[in-house]
């Protein structure tokens, strides 16, 4: 009896050993695997991969939730401001004097103030082609709601009176908080047909979130991470072995495929496209990137535009602005803001000082020009035109690697 | 196992050893076959709110099949699985973005159903070793 038990034990032990041996499947542990998390926030999916303390993932996720709650146009701080302003203006119309719209200003938290500051910068840079005061018109269309609708031209004409940087007075305080005063002026105040002025940070919220996460992770000592916030890519440092992050650019016609990729470090790669969010009515597709000049979905001959820039927030705003601007106007802005041959940062020292693994290779002049332009505050762009052709700015000449498409460098 | 009488003792012991070794080899053989057949990383995982609710090895699928996932609110998503690829074929979500995504067969892009918090991800290094996709 005793012996039988023993033999059974032996059999079980051997079987276990065999199972263990066989259990080492192909998905076995890789020593260099990043800690990753993905979750839903801001109406999209967010993915974070970092090399370092896995507990930072939950910290990052908490940060995203926090930013989501303040930046959203439908809930939280921005929503409260929009509602209060609308309400304040209406109160006045009904001659209730407890709110004076002339001094109806709102205190802003650090993050809302930061996002608005960047948004206003992009607004000015693009000549008004990116505008957060598009909020009332976004509401009119109802993107993302169950019942989107197409406003009439007359309706749009009226609502466009509410849109424009001139309607905002913004101040940022030394501690990073801010103050926002809406400027409806006497005409809009008396207009009982229209709602109040409002702001929609949707065009910049994901980019701002990416940038804040990158800041947070860098402060925690992370030197290697990649974030994908609903398609907005933010690269932090390089991979642990010093190699660059490989970022693909989605094919606007089939987002499961890529038109190409590029290798980057310490920058954001953001795509704006008409395929990202839209509804269809009577066979016409209405996408979510509205032209602030017309209030209609931008129709500039582009399917998508991808911007590479060191600042994630500006990158997000710029991609939207460029999608509205179209190829020609964007290239004007590009030519006026590139810094190829300016070696503002002494190359060798700066590169060493940053401690990144990609030492300047004298033969790699394309890479050097690309990095110099980004370090100088410039940006690079990948356009996918309505006819499917792909054009890139000249800094991407040796950087962007196409997959199955022909790429033209646009001067 | 049989209790041992005096003559049976060695018999049982030997038989146990034979069974043991046979089991060992059988598990080894099965393991090896599994290792060889399963091409690295063609597993598709279905996640709801970041919790994996279903997994399938696409390389082992010989005959395509369909499967429906229903959440606690009664919302449903139906996937179709074929050899090496997977797609959403039906969903009662308002935007149908997940259905429009079509087939996926590599890990570069997941299928996402935002309204139902459902993600289908292929656990495989995407082509060209792309780390992330701007979209």
Interface residues (C-beta under 8 A of the other chain):
Chain A: X1 X3 X4 X7 X8 X10 X11 X14 X15 X17 X18 X19 X21 X22 X23 X25 X26 X27 X37 X38 X39 X40 X43 X44 X45 X47 X49 X146 X226 X227 X228 X231 X232 X233 X235 X239 X245 X246 X247 X248 X249 X250 X254 X255 X256 X257 X258 X261 X269 X270 X271 X273 X276 X306 X401 X403
Chain B: X1 X2 X3 X4 X9 X12 X13 X16 X17 X19 X20 X21 X23 X24 X25 X27 X28 X30 X31 X32 X34 X35 X38 X39 X40 X41 X43 X47 X49 X50 X94 X101 X102 X103 X104 X108 X109 X110 X112 X114 X117 X119 X123 X126 X127 X128 X129 X130 X131 X132 X133 X134 X135
